[in-house]
Amino acid sequence: MNKEELQKYIGTEELTVIEAMQKIDANTAGLLYIVDEKRKLSGCLTDGDIRRWIIRTGDLRGRALQMMNRNPRYLLTTELHKEKKGLEEKGIYSMPIINADREIVDIVFREERVAACGITTDSAALEGVPVIIMAGGKGTRLYPYTKILPKPLIPIGEIPILERIFNRFYKFGVKEFFLTVNYKKEIIKSYFFELRPPYKIHYVDEEIPLGTAGSIRLIDRNFESPVIITNCDTLVEADFGKILEYHAASGNSITVISALKNIVVPYGVLHAQKNGIVASMEEKPQLSYMINTGMYIVDPIYLKLIPEGKVFHMTDLIACLLEQEKRVGMYPISENSFLDMGEFEEMKKMEERINSGDMN
């Protein structure tokens, strides 16, 4: 590995949460090896470490030094003969090679290392888990496309967005879906009838718009296990099995899958004091937030809080749970692990990512 390539997997102790997530997104290895001010190996930072930090503290200003594993595994340059055997025996995907001064001179990966951000697919992870997809909206922000096609059938690449969502869950073992439909619902039903997919779709006809949660009460099924609810216009690149495990272990009433979002203010920003005095000026600052991706895991008992026959949104359900002092949690993913096609610009970005092979 040359020096330029090597730097993709190395970060400093002063990297912020945001900087580390961006660098991990870019290298697609799911980790960074951290070095101190003298360029000596001091730790290893994975996307899981960052996720646990955000869940525990909610602080996006944390530094790599605070989040990293301070006892990383490594090989010395004198132990290169052990590299493949060591990786296979210890069940790990990569290991840095350091010299006598603890400087990283190379990184070795197993040939079968995880290709996309450390995501593995357990084909039974979601077996028996009910998945509800909300697909009843008109998609007015994508007009005139949605004048012809319902939003769920707008192709991203050569495959409609909804089919991509079905396929992702199917890879994790989901064989049964509940799809709420309203606008141009017959076109949706006809498409999947002709497709004849290997999974079963239960259509939930929403005669009048009931919001992002209201139509759930139309489902004639008493769920006994946590339910996954998601929008029909977003793609989430994550290990759904791990998300479900986190929800079960956390005791959350609802877990919101959240993504990092960086917003650059396209102007110089003035920081003012009293009497109109400018204290400082910041050129095009970046604001960072954890946003709602529109994907949730909900314990079934709380679906009964959704009123029948009324417009009700998932945000209303969350507000009810917070009011009752129930535990509402989040599962953070990186900015590159979430794509939204709700608007033209975002749809273009999604298509570019899909066509480049950066996301499936």
Residue pairs with C-beta under 8 A, 6 or more apart in sequence:
1 106
1 107
6 104
6 106
6 107
8 23
8 26
8 27
9 27
9 29
9 31
9 32
9 33
9 94
9 107
10 32
10 33
10 34
10 35
10 104
11 19
11 20
11 23
11 32
11 33
11 34
11 35
11 45
11 64
12 34
12 35
12 36
12 37
12 64
13 34
13 35
13 36
13 37
13 42
13 43
13 63
13 64
13 65
13 68
14 63
14 64
14 65
15 23
15 32
15 34
15 45
15 63
15 64
16 60
16 61
16 62
16 63
16 64
17 50
17 53
17 54
17 59
17 60
17 61
17 62
17 67
18 60
18 260
18 262
18 286
18 288
20 32
20 45
20 50
20 64
20 67
21 47
21 50
21 260
21 334
21 335
22 262
22 334
22 335
23 32
24 30
24 31
24 32
24 45
24 46
24 47
24 50
24 117
24 334
25 117
25 334
25 335
25 336
25 337
28 115
28 116
28 117
29 93
29 94
29 109
29 113
29 114
29 117
29 118
30 46
30 47
30 48
30 93
30 114
30 117
30 118
30 119
31 44
31 45
31 46
31 47
31 94
31 118
32 44
32 45
32 64
33 41
33 43
33 44
33 45
33 72
33 96
33 104
33 107
34 41
34 42
34 43
34 44
34 45
34 64
34 65
34 68
35 41
35 42
35 103
35 104
36 42
39 103
39 104
40 101
40 102
40 103
41 72
41 74
41 96
41 98
41 102
41 103
41 104
42 65
42 68
42 70
43 64
43 65
43 68
43 69
43 70
43 71
43 72
44 68
44 69
44 72
44 73
45 64
45 67
45 68
45 69
46 69
46 118
47 117
47 118
47 334
48 118
49 67
49 68
49 69
50 67
50 332
51 331
51 332
51 333
52 67
53 59
53 62
53 66
53 67
54 60
54 290
54 332
55 329
55 330
55 331
55 332
60 260
60 288
60 290
72 96
73 90
73 92
73 95
74 95
74 96
74 97
74 98
75 82
75 83
75 86
75 95
75 96
75 97
75 98
75 108
76 97
76 98
76 99
76 100
77 97
77 98
77 99
77 100
77 105
80 97
83 95
83 97
83 108
84 108
84 110
86 95
87 93
87 94
87 95
87 108
87 109
87 110
88 110
92 110
93 109
93 110
93 113
93 114
93 118
94 107
94 108
94 109
94 110
94 113
95 107
95 108
96 104
96 106
96 107
97 104
97 105
97 106
97 107
97 108
98 104
98 105
99 105
114 120
116 237
116 359
116 360
117 237
117 334
117 336
117 337
119 237
119 238
119 239
120 239
121 171
121 172
121 239
122 172
122 173
122 239
122 241
123 171
123 172
123 173
124 173
125 172
125 173
125 239
125 240
125 241
125 244
126 169
126 172
126 173
126 174
126 228
126 240
126 241
126 244
127 173
127 174
127 175
128 173
128 225
129 173
129 174
129 225
129 226
129 227
129 228
129 244
130 176
130 178
130 221
130 223
130 225
130 227
130 228
131 169
131 174
131 176
131 177
131 178
131 227
131 228
131 229
131 230
132 177
132 178
132 179
132 180
132 216
132 219
132 227
132 228
132 229
132 230
133 162
133 165
133 166
133 177
133 178
133 179
133 180
133 229
133 230
133 231
133 232
134 180
134 212
134 213
134 215
134 229
134 230
134 231
134 232
135 150
135 151
135 152
135 162
135 179
135 180
135 181
135 188
135 232
136 180
136 181
136 182
136 183
136 185
136 206
136 209
136 210
136 215
137 151
137 182
137 183
137 209
137 232
138 146
138 151
138 183
139 145
139 146
139 150
139 151
139 154
139 183
139 233
140 146
141 342
141 343
141 344
142 151
142 154
142 341
142 342
142 343
142 344
142 347
145 151
145 154
146 154
146 183
149 184
149 187
150 183
150 184
150 185
150 187
150 188
151 161
151 183
151 232
151 233
151 341
152 160
152 161
152 162
152 188
152 232
152 233
153 160
153 161
153 162
153 187
153 188
153 191
154 160
154 161
154 341
154 347
155 161
156 164
156 235
156 341
156 347
156 350
156 351
156 354
157 351
157 354
157 355
159 167
160 191
161 232
161 233
161 235
161 341
162 179
162 188
162 232
163 192
163 195
163 197
164 235
164 360
165 230
165 232
165 234
165 235
166 177
166 197
166 199
166 201
168 235
168 236
168 240
168 360
169 177
169 228
169 240
170 197
170 198
170 199
172 240
172 241
174 199
175 198
175 199
175 200
176 199
176 200
176 202
177 199
177 200
177 201
177 202
178 202
178 204
178 219
178 221
179 188
179 201
179 202
179 203
179 204
180 204
180 206
180 215
180 216
180 218
181 188
181 189
181 203
181 204
181 205
181 206
182 205
182 206
182 207
182 208
182 209
182 215
185 203
185 205
189 203
192 201
202 219
202 221
204 215
204 218
204 219
205 218
206 214
206 215
206 218
209 311
210 217
210 218
210 309
210 310
210 311
210 312
211 311
211 312
211 313
211 316
212 231
212 294
212 313
212 314
212 315
213 229
213 306
213 312
213 313
213 314
213 316
213 317
214 306
214 307
214 309
214 310
214 311
214 312
214 313
216 229
216 303
216 306
217 303
217 306
217 307
217 308
217 309
222 300
223 300
223 303
224 300
225 300
226 244
226 247
226 248
226 297
226 298
226 299
226 300
227 297
227 298
227 299
227 300
227 303
228 240
228 244
228 295
228 296
228 297
229 295
229 296
229 297
229 298
229 314
230 236
230 294
230 295
230 296
231 294
231 295
233 294
233 340
233 341
233 342
234 293
234 294
234 295
234 338
234 339
234 340
234 341
234 342
235 338
235 339
235 350
235 359
236 257
236 259
236 293
236 295
236 333
236 337
236 338
237 333
237 336
237 337
237 338
237 339
237 359
237 360
238 257
238 331
238 333
238 337
243 255
243 257
243 297
243 331
244 297
246 255
246 331
247 255
247 297
247 329
247 331
250 327
250 329
251 327
252 297
252 299
252 327
252 328
252 329
253 298
253 299
253 302
253 321
253 326
253 327
253 328
254 296
254 297
254 298
254 299
254 302
254 317
254 318
254 321
254 326
254 328
254 329
255 296
255 297
255 298
255 329
255 330
255 331
256 292
256 293
256 295
256 296
256 318
256 328
256 329
256 330
256 331
257 293
257 295
257 296
257 297
257 330
257 331
257 333
258 290
258 291
258 292
258 293
258 330
258 331
258 332
258 333
259 290
259 291
259 293
259 332
259 333
259 334
259 335
259 337
259 338
260 288
260 289
260 290
260 291
260 332
260 333
260 334
260 335
261 288
261 289
261 290
261 291
261 335
262 286
262 287
262 288
262 335
263 286
263 287
263 288
263 289
264 284
264 285
264 286
264 287
265 284
265 285
265 286
265 287
266 284
267 284
268 281
268 282
268 283
268 284
269 281
269 282
269 283
269 284
269 285
270 278
270 280
270 281
271 278
271 279
271 280
271 281
271 282
272 278
272 279
273 279
290 330
290 332
292 315
293 333
293 338
293 340
294 314
294 340
296 314
298 317
302 317
302 321
302 326
305 317
305 320
305 321
306 312
306 317
318 328
321 328
322 328
336 358
336 359
339 346
339 349
339 350
339 353
339 359
340 346
340 350
341 347
341 350
350 359
353 359
354 360
